[in-house]
Amino acid sequence: MPPLPGSGLAKGLAVTLRTMTRKTVTEQYPEVQPELPPRSRGVIGLFEENCTVCMLCARECPDWCIYIDSHKETSPPVAPGGRERSRNVLDRFAIDFSLCMYCGICIEVCPFDALFWSPEFEYAETDIHELTHERDKLREWMWTVPEPPALDPAAEEPKEIAAARKAADKLAAQLAQEQREQPSGQDENGGTP
C-alpha cells in the first residue's frame, strides 16, 4: 500500500511536538561540574618527587610524546672509606598532548607512582605548540588528581602504614621513658626552674 501523501510531514511534526512538550534539564556547566566516571582520562599529572628518571614511561610510549632530560650527580661518601653515590636528576619532563593518544601505558608502567590520570579536561590551547606541557604545568595537574578510594574496612593494614605507626610508637615510648628518668623539679640542664 503506498504511503499517504503528507504522512512523513505528520510524523516529523509529531516528533517535534513530543520534544517541545518534554521538560528540559539544563546543566549549568561552568558553575556545576559534570559527574565524571572514576576512570575518566583527562590529562596526565606528574608527581616529581617520586620520579627516579628511569625513563620507562618514555620507552614504552607508543607515540613517543614524552621527553625526558636528566644529568647524573655524584655525592661524596657518607663514611670515610665509603664510595661515592650517583643519582639521576630530572632536568626536563614534558608530554606533547598533540601526539598523545591517552592510552595510559606510561602511567601503568611507572614503577614509582610518578604519573597519574587527572580528570581535568579543560586544557584547550589555541596554538598546537602550547600543547607540549613541561614539568611545571604537569605538576599543577597533580592538584586535580582525586584521592584514591578508601580501603575496605576488613582489609589488612598496608605495610607502609604499619611500619610508620611502629616507628612512631617506638619514638613516643622513648620520649616517655626519658621523661620518667628525668628527676622532677629539675630542667634538662640540671638546674631548678
C-alpha positions as CSV (number, residue, x, y, z in Angstrom):
1,M,0.0,0.0,0.0
2,P,1.5,3.3,-1.0
3,P,2.1,5.9,1.9
4,L,-0.5,8.6,2.2
5,P,0.6,12.0,0.9
6,G,2.0,14.1,3.8
7,S,2.4,11.2,6.3
8,G,6.2,12.0,6.5
9,L,5.4,15.6,7.4
10,A,2.9,14.4,10.1
11,K,5.5,12.1,11.6
12,G,8.1,14.8,11.7
13,L,5.6,17.2,13.3
14,A,4.7,14.6,15.9
15,V,8.4,14.2,16.9
16,T,8.7,18.0,17.2
17,L,5.6,18.2,19.3
18,R,6.9,15.4,21.6
19,T,10.2,17.2,22.0
20,M,8.6,20.6,22.7
21,T,6.4,19.3,25.5
22,R,9.1,17.4,27.3
23,K,10.6,19.3,30.3
24,T,14.2,20.3,29.6
25,V,17.0,19.9,32.1
26,T,19.8,22.4,31.7
27,E,23.2,21.8,33.4
28,Q,25.0,24.9,34.3
29,Y,28.3,23.7,33.1
30,P,30.9,26.2,34.2
31,E,29.4,26.5,37.6
32,V,28.3,22.9,38.1
33,Q,31.0,20.4,37.1
34,P,29.8,17.2,35.5
35,E,29.9,13.9,37.4
36,L,32.8,12.1,35.7
37,P,33.3,8.3,35.9
38,P,36.1,7.3,38.3
39,R,38.3,6.1,35.5
40,S,37.9,9.1,33.2
41,R,41.0,10.2,31.4
42,G,41.7,13.9,31.2
43,V,45.4,14.9,31.4
44,I,48.4,13.4,32.9
45,G,49.9,14.8,36.1
46,L,53.5,14.4,37.3
47,F,54.4,13.9,41.0
48,E,58.0,14.9,40.5
49,E,59.2,13.8,43.9
50,N,58.6,10.1,43.0
51,C,60.3,10.3,39.6
52,T,63.6,8.5,39.6
53,V,64.3,9.2,35.9
54,C,64.1,5.6,34.9
55,M,62.7,6.7,31.6
56,L,60.4,3.6,31.4
57,C,57.4,5.8,30.5
58,A,59.3,7.4,27.6
59,R,60.5,4.0,26.3
60,E,57.1,2.4,26.5
61,C,55.1,5.3,25.0
62,P,53.8,4.1,21.5
63,D,53.6,7.8,20.3
64,W,57.0,9.0,21.5
65,C,55.3,12.0,23.1
66,I,57.3,12.0,26.4
67,Y,60.5,14.0,26.5
68,I,62.9,13.5,29.4
69,D,66.3,15.1,30.0
70,S,68.5,14.4,33.0
71,H,72.0,14.5,34.3
72,K,74.0,12.5,36.9
73,E,75.1,13.9,40.2
74,T,77.6,12.2,42.5
75,S,77.5,12.7,46.2
76,P,80.5,12.2,48.4
77,P,80.7,9.1,50.6
78,V,78.8,9.3,53.9
79,A,81.5,7.5,55.9
80,P,85.3,7.6,55.3
81,G,86.4,4.8,53.1
82,G,82.9,4.6,51.5
83,R,82.2,5.0,47.9
84,E,80.6,7.9,46.0
85,R,76.9,7.6,45.1
86,S,75.5,8.8,41.8
87,R,71.9,9.5,41.0
88,N,69.9,10.9,38.1
89,V,68.5,14.4,38.4
90,L,65.5,15.4,36.3
91,D,66.1,18.4,34.1
92,R,63.1,18.2,31.8
93,F,59.9,16.2,31.7
94,A,57.4,17.1,29.1
95,I,54.4,15.5,27.4
96,D,53.2,16.6,24.0
97,F,49.5,16.2,24.2
98,S,49.1,16.9,20.5
99,L,50.7,13.5,19.9
100,C,49.3,11.7,23.0
101,M,46.5,9.2,22.4
102,Y,45.7,8.8,26.1
103,C,46.4,5.1,26.2
104,G,47.7,5.3,29.8
105,I,50.7,3.0,29.2
106,C,53.1,5.5,30.7
107,I,51.0,5.6,33.9
108,E,50.7,1.8,34.1
109,V,54.5,1.1,33.6
110,C,55.7,3.8,36.1
111,P,57.1,1.7,39.0
112,F,57.3,4.6,41.4
113,D,53.8,6.2,41.0
114,A,55.1,9.4,39.5
115,L,52.4,9.7,36.8
116,F,48.6,10.0,37.5
117,W,45.4,10.5,35.5
118,S,43.7,13.8,36.2
119,P,40.0,14.2,35.4
120,E,40.7,17.7,34.2
121,F,39.8,18.0,30.5
122,E,39.6,21.8,30.1
123,Y,43.0,22.4,28.7
124,A,42.3,23.5,25.2
125,E,45.0,25.7,23.6
126,T,44.8,28.0,20.6
127,D,48.3,27.1,19.4
128,I,49.4,23.5,18.8
129,H,52.9,24.3,20.2
130,E,51.4,25.1,23.6
131,L,50.1,21.5,23.9
132,T,53.6,20.4,25.0
133,H,53.3,20.7,28.8
134,E,56.5,21.0,30.7
135,R,57.0,19.6,34.2
136,D,55.8,22.8,35.9
137,K,52.4,22.5,34.1
138,L,52.3,18.7,34.7
139,R,53.0,19.4,38.4
140,E,50.0,21.8,38.5
141,W,47.7,19.0,37.2
142,M,48.5,16.9,40.3
143,W,46.2,19.2,42.4
144,T,43.3,17.9,40.4
145,V,44.0,14.2,40.8
146,P,41.4,12.7,43.1
147,E,42.4,10.8,46.2
148,P,42.4,7.0,45.8
149,P,39.4,5.2,47.1
150,A,39.3,4.3,50.8
151,L,40.5,0.8,51.7
152,D,38.0,-1.8,52.6
153,P,37.5,-1.8,56.4
154,A,38.1,-5.5,56.6
155,A,41.3,-5.3,54.6
156,E,44.6,-5.7,56.4
157,E,46.6,-2.5,57.0
158,P,49.2,-1.6,54.4
159,K,52.8,-2.5,55.4
160,E,54.0,1.1,55.0
161,I,51.4,2.5,57.4
162,A,52.1,-0.3,59.9
163,A,55.9,0.4,59.7
164,A,55.3,4.1,60.2
165,R,53.0,3.5,63.1
166,K,55.5,1.1,64.7
167,A,58.3,3.7,64.4
168,A,56.1,6.5,65.8
169,D,55.1,4.3,68.8
170,K,58.8,3.4,69.4
171,L,59.7,7.1,69.4
172,A,56.8,8.0,71.7
173,A,57.9,5.3,74.1
174,Q,61.5,6.6,74.1
175,L,60.3,10.1,74.9
176,A,58.1,8.9,77.7
177,Q,61.0,6.8,79.1
178,E,63.3,9.9,79.0
179,Q,60.7,12.0,80.8
180,R,60.2,9.4,83.5
181,E,64.0,9.1,84.1
182,Q,64.4,12.9,84.4
183,P,64.1,13.9,88.0
184,S,61.2,16.1,88.8
185,G,61.9,19.7,89.8
186,Q,65.0,19.9,87.5
187,D,65.2,21.1,84.0
188,E,67.3,19.4,81.3
189,N,70.5,21.3,82.4
190,G,70.2,20.0,85.9
191,G,69.1,23.3,87.5
192,T,65.8,24.1,89.2
193,P,63.2,26.1,87.4
